[in-house]
Amino acid sequence: MLSLPRSRQTLSWALTLLFVAWCCQLAPAQTEDPTDGETDPVRLFERGQNAHAKGDLQRALALYEGALKLRPEFPEAEYQRGMALTALDRSPEAEQAFTHAIDLKKDWLLPNSALGALLARAGRDKEAEPFLR
């Protein structure tokens, strides 16, 4: 132990504690980043699917969007983004996501059927028919 008198030792501890508290105040607040700095779009997509399966739709959506920022031409992430948006009752955005997924991968049936179902639920049967055929 230190050989300081008790009052000096207490003062030393108090100053150390004050310094640590001051340093913590200076640390910048971090905004929540669902991607946790991940730079692999496939891993973000997989984490999005895991969150989606657990019902955490907001987190899944953020992860899909993070994957799409890194790889804009990622039809699977766009499709899953559309599915999450549909579940969140954000139909106009879901429609755009499905349309974009179809544009990226024309022969893929899942976004076609999802878009057709979305349009049919909205009472837009004539528009839905080509996607459901």
Secondary structure, 3 states (H helix, E strand, C coil): CCCCCHHHHHHHHHHHHHHHHHHHHHCCCCCCCCCCCCCCHHHHHHHHHHHHHCCCHHHHHHHHHHHHHHCCCCHHHHHHHHHHHHHCCCHHHHHHHHHHHHHHCCCCHHHHHHHHHHHHHCCCHHHHHHHHC
